[in-house]
Amino acid sequence: MSRETIDLRRLERALAMLDERTRNVFMMSAAEGLSYAEIAERLGISPESVERHLADALHALIRRMERWERPWWRFWR
């Protein structure tokens, strides 16, 4: 299995772990290229809420992807 395939599967798992609203906001931004205002209008939330959901999503995705990248023994100190 290629490195890209492994990374894609990890990303899919990490996305599945997000709550539904946060995942939807992230996908509207990343996959559809919508602006904060467009996402807010579609979901009936404020642009500030969109910003917060995106920040939460990015933080969680980075944290999970980094965790899966490191060998298990690096967590034991």
Secondary structure, DSSP 8 states (H G I E B T S, - for coil): --HHHHHHHHHHHHHHHS-HHHHHHHHHHHTT---HHHHHHHHTS-HHHHHHHHHHHHHHHHHHHHHHHS-GGGG--
